[in-house]
């Protein structure tokens, strides 16, 4: 081993280099790392001599993908294969345009160097084919693209019997300045083992999505990061949708985002004309709605106060969806059906629940704010508030009933359904009763009547 002068007077060792595969200029090239390959569209190394080492990089991702082939062992299938691209102008790739045939049953990451406002490298147009058939007993596979730009992408995904579960990730490493992926089409109608599409810190546009026709075989859509934005050119269906950390979901006018088994959002932003959650939970926390949205969620929707305020301020509607706001009325009013006891009989003893479960027939959509508009003269109307988790009641929840009826002979009172003893009564004048759920029962928080 010999030494050369190094930084700040230190001697740096020179390690022997293996002959490798042709390095150009007659000199030997280094042996590539076992699982990492270099890709440089500006290389002068001829294709037959490229092996992915620093001195003999592949001249394009197309050539690197072609070199991988299917795995031959389970360990081979489960170990990351990483391609690192040097800065390359879009016109320099060979061939151009590119067609990437992704090898099956592998875990693959294609990444690049990207700094500041420089987005490099780039590909447009490009065709990507991922036929993820079974190989080497693999049970999991993943395809990741990170820190570069793709435009006018035509992508087709498929698999076969016994194929591994497939994930895909698009990543900008926290900055949309470093990555942008635009798909003319994204077709996975022939993929039966799709798991999740992860989008983090980058912009993604999908003009036309063709999912598997069976809802249970569709991708999960996961979009996270302050620089993450997902733009859809048409209505789309996903198995499950998860959004957070400031990510933006933007759908074209007149389109619908459909989630088959649930939707969750923590600090996301929505510019979506319509959201339909076929079944399962729907939750919005610290979320913003940028345009009016029509929400349809048969399984109900839970909002925190700020998300509900934004939803309503945007002019959004929720039809027959049962809505719960964490904390109840104090955090955001959800109007329930009006109380009208003028018909007497059962109308004099209505039962209410935040989520409508177990409530009287007229109040099954629930709500945390009810208005007694018409009360039976000469009678007492007693409202029972249903308690327990089954009725949507949790510690600290609040519910308000406002009496606007001014019938002098009508008495209005409120009680916990289990205890059965009124804790508030309004006689003859408009007023309000606010109840809070505490210690497993509804109790009086505050009340008042109109001035005489």
VENNORTA-V188496 format. One record per pair of residues at least 24 apart in sequence whose ideal C-beta (glycine too) atoms are under 10 Angstrom apart, sorted by sequence separation. I is the first residue (numbers start at 1). J is the second residue. D is the distance in whole Angstrom. If there is no record, write none. Layout:
I;J;D  I;J;D
//
This chain:
21;45;9  22;46;8  29;53;5  30;54;6  32;56;8  37;61;10  39;63;8  61;85;7  88;112;9  126;150;6  138;162;9  139;163;10  140;164;5  141;165;7  142;166;7  143;167;8  144;168;7  145;169;7  146;170;8  147;171;7  148;172;9  177;201;10  178;202;7  179;203;7  180;204;8  181;205;7  182;206;8  183;207;7  184;208;7  185;209;8  186;210;7  187;211;9  188;212;6  189;213;7  192;216;10  193;217;8  194;218;7  195;219;7  196;220;4  197;221;6  198;222;5  199;223;5  200;224;5  201;225;4  203;227;8  204;228;8  205;229;9  206;230;8  207;231;9  208;232;9  209;233;9  213;237;9  215;239;7  223;247;4  232;256;10  240;264;8  241;265;8  242;266;9  243;267;8  244;268;6  248;272;10  251;275;9  277;301;8  283;307;9  284;308;8  286;310;9  287;311;8  289;313;8  290;314;7  291;315;8  292;316;5  293;317;8  294;318;8  295;319;7  296;320;8  297;321;5  298;322;9  300;324;7  301;325;10  302;326;7  307;331;10  308;332;4  309;333;10  337;361;10  338;362;9  339;363;8  360;384;9  368;392;9  381;405;9  405;429;9  406;430;6  416;440;9  417;441;9  418;442;9  419;443;9  423;447;9  426;450;10  428;452;10  24;49;7  29;54;8  30;55;6  31;56;10  32;57;9  39;64;6  58;83;8  60;85;9  81;106;6  82;107;9  83;108;8  84;109;9  85;110;7  87;112;8  98;123;6  123;148;8  124;149;8  125;150;9  126;151;8  127;152;10  128;153;6  129;154;9  130;155;8  131;156;8  132;157;7  133;158;8  134;159;8  137;162;9  138;163;8  139;164;5  140;165;5  141;166;5  142;167;4  143;168;5  144;169;4  145;170;5  146;171;4  147;172;6  166;191;7  176;201;7  177;202;9  179;204;9  180;205;8  181;206;9  182;207;8  183;208;8  185;210;7  186;211;9  187;212;10  189;214;10  192;217;5  194;219;5  195;220;7  196;221;8  197;222;7  198;223;8  199;224;7  200;225;5  201;226;8  202;227;7  203;228;8  204;229;7  205;230;8  206;231;7  207;232;8  208;233;6  209;234;7  211;236;7  212;237;9  214;239;10  222;247;9  223;248;8  232;257;7  238;263;9  243;268;4  270;295;10  288;313;10  289;314;4  291;316;8  292;317;7  293;318;9  294;319;7  296;321;6  297;322;8  305;330;8  306;331;9  307;332;9  308;333;9  329;354;9  337;362;5  338;363;10  359;384;9  366;391;9  401;426;9  403;428;10  405;430;7  406;431;10  416;441;5  417;442;8  22;48;8  23;49;8  29;55;4  30;56;8  32;58;10  37;63;10  38;64;9  39;65;10  57;83;10  77;103;10  80;106;9  81;107;7  82;108;8  83;109;7  84;110;8  85;111;7  86;112;8  87;113;6  97;123;7  98;124;10  99;125;10  100;126;7  101;127;9  102;128;7  104;130;8  106;132;9  121;147;9  122;148;7  123;149;7  124;150;7  125;151;7  126;152;7  127;153;8  128;154;7  129;155;8  130;156;7  131;157;8  132;158;7  133;159;6  134;160;6  138;164;4  139;165;7  140;166;8  141;167;7  142;168;7  143;169;8  144;170;8  145;171;7  146;172;8  147;173;6  155;181;10  166;192;10  168;194;8  174;200;8  175;201;6  176;202;6  177;203;10  183;209;8  191;217;8  194;220;8  196;222;6  197;223;9  198;224;8  199;225;8  201;227;5  202;228;6  203;229;5  204;230;5  205;231;4  206;232;6  207;233;4  208;234;6  209;235;9  210;236;10  211;237;6  223;249;7  242;268;9  243;269;8  249;275;9  275;301;9  284;310;9  288;314;8  289;315;9  295;321;6  297;323;9  305;331;3  306;332;8  308;334;8  328;354;7  336;362;9  337;363;5  359;385;10  360;386;10  366;392;7  391;417;8  403;429;8  404;430;5  415;441;10  416;442;4  21;48;9  22;49;4  28;55;8  29;56;4  37;64;5  57;84;9  58;85;9  77;104;9  78;105;9  79;106;9  80;107;5  81;108;5  82;109;5  83;110;5  84;111;6  85;112;4  86;113;7  87;114;8  96;123;9  97;124;8  98;125;9  99;126;8  100;127;7  101;128;8  102;129;7  103;130;9  104;131;6  105;132;7  120;147;9  121;148;5  122;149;4  123;150;5  124;151;3  125;152;4  126;153;5  127;154;5  128;155;4  129;156;5  130;157;5  131;158;5  132;159;4  133;160;4  134;161;7  135;162;9  137;164;9  138;165;9  140;167;8  141;168;9  142;169;7  143;170;10  144;171;7  145;172;10  146;173;6  166;193;6  167;194;8  168;195;9  169;196;8  170;197;8  171;198;8  172;199;9  173;200;8  174;201;4  175;202;8  176;203;5  191;218;9  200;227;9  201;228;5  202;229;8  203;230;8  204;231;7  205;232;8  206;233;7  207;234;7  209;236;5  211;238;7  212;239;9  230;257;10  241;268;10  243;270;8  284;311;7  289;316;6  294;321;10  304;331;7  305;332;5  336;363;6  337;364;9  347;374;9  348;375;9  359;386;7  403;430;5  404;431;9  415;442;8  416;443;7  21;49;6  22;50;9  23;51;10  27;55;8  28;56;10  29;57;10  57;85;9  60;88;9  77;105;5  78;106;9  79;107;7  80;108;7  81;109;7  82;110;8  83;111;7  84;112;7  85;113;7  87;115;9  93;121;8  97;125;5  98;126;5  99;127;4  100;128;5  101;129;5  102;130;4  103;131;9  104;132;5  105;133;7  119;147;9  120;148;7  121;149;7  122;150;7  123;151;7  124;152;5  125;153;7  126;154;8  127;155;8  128;156;7  129;157;8  130;158;7  131;159;7  132;160;8  133;161;9  134;162;4  135;163;9  136;164;10  147;175;9  153;181;7  155;183;6  163;191;8  165;193;5  166;194;6  167;195;5  168;196;8  169;197;8  170;198;7  171;199;8  172;200;7  173;201;6  174;202;9  176;204;10  189;217;10  191;219;9  200;228;6  201;229;10  202;230;10  203;231;7  204;232;9  205;233;7  206;234;9  208;236;9  209;237;8  211;239;9  221;249;9  295;323;8  303;331;9  304;332;8  336;364;10  337;365;7  347;375;10  348;376;6  358;386;5  375;403;7  377;405;9  379;407;10  402;430;8  403;431;5  404;432;10  414;442;8  416;444;10  20;49;9  21;50;8  22;51;9  57;86;7  59;88;9  76;105;9  77;106;6  78;107;6  80;109;6  81;110;9  82;111;7  83;112;9  84;113;8  85;114;9  92;121;8  93;122;9  96;125;10  97;126;6  98;127;7  99;128;8  100;129;7  101;130;8  102;131;8  103;132;9  104;133;5  105;134;6  106;135;8  119;148;7  120;149;8  121;150;10  122;151;7  123;152;9  124;153;8  125;154;7  126;155;9  127;156;8  128;157;9  129;158;8  130;159;9  131;160;8  133;162;8  134;163;5  135;164;8  149;178;9  150;179;9  151;180;8  153;182;6  154;183;8  155;184;9  156;185;8  157;186;8  158;187;9  159;188;9  163;192;7  164;193;7  165;194;8  166;195;6  167;196;5  168;197;5  169;198;4  170;199;5  171;200;5  172;201;4  173;202;8  188;217;9  199;228;6  209;238;9  303;332;7  325;354;9  336;365;7  337;366;9  347;376;7  357;386;8  368;397;7  369;398;9  370;399;8  371;400;9  372;401;6  373;402;9  375;404;10  376;405;9  378;407;9  381;410;7  382;411;9  383;412;8  384;413;10  385;414;7  387;416;6  388;417;9  402;431;8  403;432;7  21;51;5  23;53;8  25;55;10  37;67;8  54;84;10  63;93;10  76;106;8  77;107;7  90;120;9  93;123;7  96;126;10  97;127;7  98;128;9  99;129;7  100;130;8  101;131;8  102;132;8  103;133;10  104;134;7  105;135;4  106;136;9  119;149;5  123;153;8  133;163;6  134;164;7  148;178;8  149;179;7  150;180;8  151;181;8  152;182;7  153;183;4  154;184;6  155;185;7  156;186;9  157;187;7  158;188;7  160;190;9  163;193;5  165;195;5  166;196;9  167;197;8  168;198;7  169;199;8  170;200;8  171;201;6  172;202;3  188;218;8  198;228;10  199;229;9  206;236;7  324;354;6  335;365;10  336;366;6  337;367;7  356;386;9  358;388;9  368;398;7  369;399;7  370;400;8  371;401;7  372;402;7  373;403;9  374;404;9  375;405;4  377;407;5  378;408;10  379;409;8  380;410;8  381;411;7  382;412;8  383;413;7  384;414;8  385;415;7  386;416;9  387;417;6  388;418;8  401;431;9  402;432;5  403;433;8  414;444;8  20;51;7  21;52;10  23;54;9  24;55;7  37;68;9  52;83;8  62;93;8  63;94;8  74;105;10  76;107;10  87;118;8  89;120;8  90;121;7  91;122;10  104;135;5  105;136;6  107;138;9  132;163;5  133;164;9  147;178;5  148;179;6  149;180;5  150;181;5  151;182;5  152;183;8  153;184;6  154;185;5  155;186;5  156;187;5  157;188;4  158;189;8  159;190;7  160;191;10  161;192;9  162;193;9  164;195;10  165;196;9  166;197;10  167;198;7  168;199;9  169;200;7  170;201;9  171;202;6  172;203;8  188;219;7  199;230;6  303;334;9  322;353;10  323;354;9  324;355;6  334;365;9  336;367;3  339;370;6  340;371;10  341;372;8  342;373;9  343;374;9  345;376;9  348;379;6  349;380;9  350;381;8  351;382;10  352;383;6  353;384;10  354;385;9  355;386;9  357;388;9  368;399;5  369;400;5  370;401;5  371;402;5  372;403;4  373;404;6  374;405;6  375;406;9  376;407;8  377;408;8  378;409;5  379;410;7  380;411;4  381;412;5  382;413;5  383;414;5  384;415;6  385;416;6  386;417;5  387;418;6  401;432;7  402;433;8  21;53;8  23;55;4  24;56;7  52;84;9  54;86;10  60;92;9  61;93;8  62;94;8  63;95;9  71;103;8  88;120;7  89;121;7  90;122;4  103;135;8  104;136;10  105;137;9  106;138;8  114;146;9  115;147;10  131;163;9  132;164;7  146;178;9  147;179;5  148;180;9  149;181;7  150;182;7  151;183;9  152;184;5  153;185;8  154;186;9  155;187;7  156;188;8  157;189;9  158;190;4  159;191;5  160;192;8  170;202;6  172;204;9  263;295;10  322;354;9  323;355;9  324;356;10  334;366;7  335;367;6  336;368;7  338;370;7  339;371;7  340;372;8  341;373;10  342;374;5  344;376;6  347;379;9  348;380;7  349;381;8  350;382;8  351;383;8  352;384;7  353;385;8  354;386;8  357;389;10  358;390;7  359;391;8  367;399;8  368;400;7  369;401;8  370;402;7  371;403;8  372;404;7  373;405;6  375;407;5  377;409;5  378;410;7  379;411;7  380;412;8  381;413;7  382;414;8  383;415;7  384;416;7  385;417;6  386;418;8  387;419;9  400;432;6  401;433;5  402;434;9  20;53;6  22;55;9  23;56;6  59;92;9  60;93;5  62;95;7  65;98;10  66;99;10  68;101;10  70;103;6  71;104;8  87;120;5  88;121;4  89;122;8  90;123;6  93;126;9  105;138;4  107;140;7  108;141;8  109;142;8  110;143;8  111;144;8  112;145;9  114;147;4  132;165;9  146;179;7  148;181;9  149;182;8  150;183;8  151;184;9  152;185;10  153;186;8  154;187;8  155;188;8  156;189;9  157;190;7  158;191;5  159;192;6  160;193;9  169;202;10  170;203;9  186;219;10  197;230;9  322;355;5  334;367;5  335;368;9  336;369;6  337;370;7  338;371;5  339;372;4  340;373;6  341;374;7  342;375;7  343;376;8  348;381;5  349;382;5  350;383;6  351;384;5  352;385;6  353;386;4  354;387;10  357;390;6  358;391;6  366;399;10  367;400;10  368;401;10  369;402;7  370;403;10  371;404;6  372;405;6  374;407;8  376;409;9  377;410;6  378;411;9  379;412;10  380;413;6  381;414;10  382;415;6  384;417;4  385;418;9  400;433;7  401;434;8  414;447;9  21;55;9  22;56;6  59;93;7  60;94;6  62;96;10  65;99;9  66;100;9  68;102;9  69;103;6  70;104;6  71;105;6  86;120;9  87;121;6  88;122;8  90;124;6  104;138;8  105;139;9  106;140;10  107;141;6  108;142;7  109;143;8  110;144;7  111;145;8  112;146;7  113;147;7  114;148;7  132;166;5  145;179;8  156;190;8  157;191;5  158;192;9  159;193;5  170;204;6  241;275;9  263;297;8  322;356;6  333;367;8  334;368;5  335;369;5  336;370;4  337;371;9  338;372;7  339;373;7  340;374;4  341;375;5  342;376;5  344;378;10  347;381;8  348;382;7  349;383;8  350;384;7  351;385;8  352;386;7  353;387;9  355;389;10  357;391;6  358;392;10  371;405;9  375;409;9  376;410;6  383;417;9  384;418;9  385;419;10  399;433;9  400;434;5  401;435;8  18;53;10  20;55;7  21;56;6  59;94;5  60;95;7  62;97;9  63;98;10  65;100;5  66;101;7  68;103;4  69;104;9  70;105;6  71;106;6  85;120;9  86;121;8  88;123;9  105;140;9  106;141;6  107;142;5  108;143;5  109;144;4  110;145;5  111;146;4  112;147;5  113;148;9  114;149;9  156;191;9  159;194;8  262;297;9  322;357;9  333;368;7  334;369;6  335;370;8  336;371;8  338;373;5  339;374;8  340;375;8  341;376;5  342;377;8  344;379;7  348;383;10  349;384;7  351;386;6  353;388;9  355;390;8  356;391;8  357;392;7  375;410;4  376;411;10  384;419;9  399;434;7  400;435;8  17;53;10  20;56;7  58;94;10  59;95;9  60;96;8  62;98;5  64;100;9  65;101;6  67;103;9  68;104;10  70;106;8  71;107;9  85;121;5  90;126;10  105;141;5  106;142;8  107;143;8  108;144;7  109;145;8  110;146;7  111;147;6  112;148;4  130;166;8  145;181;7  221;257;9  236;272;10  241;277;8  257;293;9  263;299;10  332;368;8  333;369;4  334;370;10  335;371;8  338;374;8  339;375;8  340;376;9  341;377;10  355;391;6  356;392;8  374;410;9  375;411;8  376;412;10  384;420;8  398;434;6  399;435;5  61;98;7  62;99;6  63;100;10  65;102;6  66;103;8  69;106;9  104;141;7  106;143;8  107;144;8  108;145;9  109;146;6  110;147;9  111;148;8  112;149;9  157;194;7  240;277;10  262;299;8  270;307;10  331;368;9  332;369;9  342;379;9  344;381;10  353;390;8  354;391;6  355;392;3  375;412;6  398;435;7  399;436;8  17;55;9  60;98;6  62;100;6  65;103;6  68;106;7  85;123;10  103;141;9  110;148;8  130;168;8  221;259;8  235;273;9  253;291;9  256;294;8  258;296;9  259;297;9  261;299;9  263;301;9  264;302;10  265;303;10  266;304;10  329;367;9  330;368;9  341;379;7  353;391;4  354;392;4  355;393;9  372;410;9  382;420;9  384;422;10  385;423;10  397;435;9  398;436;5  399;437;8  61;100;6  62;101;8  102;141;9  220;259;9  235;274;8  237;276;9  268;307;9  282;321;8  328;367;10  329;368;4  341;380;9  342;381;10  352;391;9  353;392;6  354;393;6  383;422;9  397;436;7  398;437;8  60;100;9  68;108;8  103;143;10  218;258;10  220;260;10  228;268;9  229;269;9  231;271;9  232;272;8  240;280;8  246;286;9  248;288;9  250;290;8  251;291;9  256;296;9  267;307;10  270;310;9  328;368;4  329;369;5  341;381;4  351;391;9  353;393;7  354;394;9  372;412;6  382;422;7  396;436;7  397;437;4  398;438;10  35;76;10  61;102;10  65;106;10  102;143;6  197;238;8  218;259;10  220;261;9  226;267;9  235;276;9  237;278;9  241;282;9  243;284;9  244;285;9  249;290;10  250;291;9  266;307;10  269;310;9  270;311;9  275;316;9  282;323;9  283;324;10  285;326;8  327;368;9  328;369;9  329;370;10  340;381;9  341;382;9  383;424;9  395;436;9  396;437;7  397;438;9  196;238;10  218;260;7  220;262;10  221;263;9  222;264;10  223;265;10  224;266;9  229;271;10  244;286;9  246;288;9  248;290;8  251;293;10  265;307;8  274;316;10  322;364;8  323;365;9  324;366;7  325;367;10  339;381;7  341;383;9  372;414;10  380;422;9  393;435;10  395;437;6  396;438;7  43;86;8  65;108;8  100;143;10  196;239;9  215;258;9  218;261;10  224;267;9  244;287;9  271;314;10  273;316;10  274;317;10  275;318;10  283;326;9  322;365;6  323;366;8  324;367;10  325;368;6  354;397;6  382;425;9  394;437;7  395;438;7  399;442;7  35;79;6  36;80;9  37;81;8  38;82;10  39;83;5  40;84;9  41;85;8  42;86;7  64;108;10  195;239;9  196;240;8  198;242;10  199;243;10  201;245;9  215;259;10  216;260;7  224;268;9  243;287;8  270;314;9  272;316;10  277;321;9  320;364;9  321;365;8  322;366;5  323;367;8  324;368;8  325;369;10  339;383;7  354;398;10  370;414;10  393;437;5  395;439;8  398;442;10  406;450;8  34;79;9  35;80;6  36;81;8  37;82;7  38;83;8  39;84;7  40;85;7  41;86;8  42;87;8  43;88;9  65;110;8  100;145;10  194;239;8  200;245;9  201;246;10  203;248;9  205;250;9  207;252;9  215;260;4  216;261;8  223;268;8  320;365;6  321;366;10  322;367;9  323;368;9  354;399;7  380;425;9  381;426;10  392;437;10  395;440;8  397;442;9  400;445;9  35;81;6  36;82;5  37;83;5  38;84;6  39;85;5  40;86;4  41;87;9  42;88;6  64;110;8  196;242;9  201;247;9  214;260;10  215;261;8  270;316;9  275;321;10  319;365;9  353;399;9  391;437;9  399;445;9  400;446;9  401;447;10  403;449;8  404;450;9  34;81;10  35;82;6  36;83;8  37;84;7  38;85;8  39;86;7  40;87;9  41;88;3  42;89;8  47;94;8  200;247;9  203;250;10  211;258;10  318;365;10  352;399;7  380;427;9  393;440;9  398;445;6  400;447;10  403;450;9  36;84;7  37;85;10  38;86;7  40;88;6  41;89;7  179;227;9  199;247;8  385;433;10  393;441;9  398;446;10  33;82;9  39;88;8  41;90;9  43;92;10  61;110;6  176;225;9  178;227;8  179;228;10  180;229;9  182;231;9  184;233;9  211;260;10  352;401;8  388;437;9  393;442;7  41;91;9  42;92;6  100;150;10  175;225;9  176;226;9  177;227;8  183;233;9  186;236;10  383;433;8  385;435;6  387;437;7  41;92;4  42;93;10  43;94;9  61;112;10  155;206;9  168;219;8  174;225;6  175;226;9  176;227;4  375;426;9  391;442;10  40;92;9  41;93;5  42;94;10  98;150;9  141;193;9  153;205;9  167;219;9  173;225;9  174;226;8  175;227;5  176;228;8  383;435;10  385;437;8  388;440;8  41;94;7  100;153;10  102;155;10  119;172;10  140;193;10  142;195;9  149;202;10  153;206;9  157;210;10  166;219;9  167;220;9  169;222;9  170;223;10  172;225;8  174;227;6  176;229;7  302;355;10  375;428;10  387;440;7  388;441;9  39;93;9  104;158;10  105;159;9  139;193;10  141;195;9  142;196;9  144;198;8  146;200;9  147;201;10  148;202;10  149;203;10  150;204;10  151;205;9  153;207;10  154;208;10  156;210;9  171;225;9  173;227;9  174;228;9  372;426;8  387;441;6  41;96;9  97;152;9  99;154;9  100;155;9  102;157;9  104;159;8  128;183;9  140;195;9  146;201;10  147;202;8  152;207;10  157;212;10  167;222;10  172;227;6  300;355;6  387;442;6  104;160;9  119;175;10  132;188;10  142;198;9  146;202;8  172;228;8  300;356;9  385;441;9  386;442;9  41;98;10  77;134;10  105;162;10  107;164;10  119;176;9  125;182;10  126;183;10  127;184;10  145;202;9  171;228;9  300;357;10  385;442;4  77;135;7  78;136;9  105;163;7  106;164;9  114;172;8  117;175;10  119;177;7  120;178;10  122;180;9  123;181;10  124;182;8  126;184;10  128;186;9  130;188;9  170;228;9  359;417;10  372;430;9  384;442;9  385;443;10  76;135;9  77;136;5  78;137;10  90;149;8  104;163;7  105;164;5  114;173;8  116;175;9  118;177;8  119;178;7  125;184;8  131;190;9  132;191;7  134;193;10  358;417;9  372;431;10  61;121;9  76;136;6  77;137;7  78;138;7  88;148;9  104;164;8  107;167;9  109;169;8  111;171;8  115;175;10  117;177;6  118;178;9  119;179;8  131;191;9  132;192;10  170;230;9  372;432;10  60;121;10  62;123;10  74;135;10  75;136;9  77;138;4  78;139;9  85;146;10  87;148;10  90;151;9  105;166;9  114;175;8  116;177;7  117;178;10  119;180;7  130;191;8  132;193;7  371;432;10  372;433;9  61;123;8  73;135;10  74;136;6  76;138;9  77;139;8  78;140;7  80;142;9  82;144;9  84;146;10  85;147;9  104;166;9  109;171;9  111;173;9  115;177;9  116;178;9  132;194;9  157;219;9  339;401;7  352;414;9  60;123;9  65;128;9  70;133;8  72;135;8  73;136;6  74;137;5  77;140;8  78;141;9  84;147;10  85;148;6  114;177;8  115;178;8  215;278;7  336;399;9  339;402;10  342;405;9  369;432;10  370;433;10  62;126;9  65;129;10  70;134;9  71;135;5  72;136;6  73;137;8  74;138;7  77;141;7  80;144;9  82;146;10  114;178;4  215;279;10  328;392;9  339;403;8  341;405;9  353;417;9  61;126;9  62;127;10  65;130;10  70;135;4  71;136;4  73;138;10  74;139;9  113;178;10  114;179;7  300;365;10  328;393;9  331;396;10  334;399;10  336;401;9  339;404;10  340;405;9  342;407;9  352;417;9  369;434;10  62;128;10  69;135;9  70;136;7  71;137;9  102;168;10  112;178;9  300;366;8  328;394;9  330;396;9  331;397;9  338;404;9  339;405;9  351;417;6  61;128;10  71;138;6  112;179;9  327;394;9  330;397;9  331;398;8  333;400;8  368;435;10  70;138;9  111;179;10  324;392;5  326;394;8  328;396;8  329;397;8  330;398;4  342;410;9  324;393;10  327;396;6  328;397;4  329;398;4  330;399;10  341;410;8  71;141;9  322;392;8  324;394;9  326;396;9  327;397;6  328;398;4  329;399;6  330;400;9  39;110;8  174;245;10  326;397;8  327;398;7  328;399;6  329;400;5  341;412;9  35;107;10  39;111;10  325;397;9  328;400;8  329;401;10  36;109;10  37;110;10  39;112;8  324;397;9  325;398;10  339;412;8  35;109;10  41;121;7  40;121;9  39;121;9  41;123;10  352;435;10  354;437;9  61;145;9  78;164;10  61;148;9  77;164;8  302;392;9  352;442;10  300;392;8  330;434;8  329;434;7  328;434;9  329;435;9  330;436;8  328;435;9  329;436;9  328;436;8  327;436;10  328;437;8  330;445;9  329;445;9  328;445;10
//
